[in-house]
Amino acid sequence: MSSVASRRSTQRERTREKFSNVKSLSKKSVKPKLISSSVIEPFKT
């Protein structure tokens, strides 16, 4: 059971990473780099 749980958690992390990457890419493509960075920076900290 532990192996299944760990596998599920890793999959969830992977999907989360994919979503974050897509979001950052879309933001970069839509807005200039400076604006996107200024918008993302506060959320990171």
N, C-alpha and C positions, 0 to 999 in steps of 0.2 A: 504493500500500500504506500509506503514511504516513497518508493521509486516513482509511482504514478503521480503522487502529489508534487514531487520535485519536478517531474516532467511537465506537469500542468503549469506550475509556477514559471518555469523557464519559457514556456510557450506564451504565457501572458506577458512576460517581460518583452519577448520578441515582438509581439503584436504592438505593445505600447511604444517600443522603439520605432517601429515602422510608422505608426501614426505621427509621432513627434517629428520624424524625418520628413514625412509628407507635408506636415504643417509648416515646418521651417522652409521647405522648398517652395511651397505655394506663396508664403509670405515674401520670400526673396524675389520670386518672379513677379509678384504683383507690385510690391513696394520697393523703393530704393534700399540699399544695404543699410545706410545710416538709420533711416526711420525704423526698419524692421528690428535692427539691433537695439535701438532705444526702447522699442516697445517690448521686446523679449527680455532685455536685461533685468528690469524690475521684478518680473515673475521668477527669474532664476534665483535671485537672492532671497 
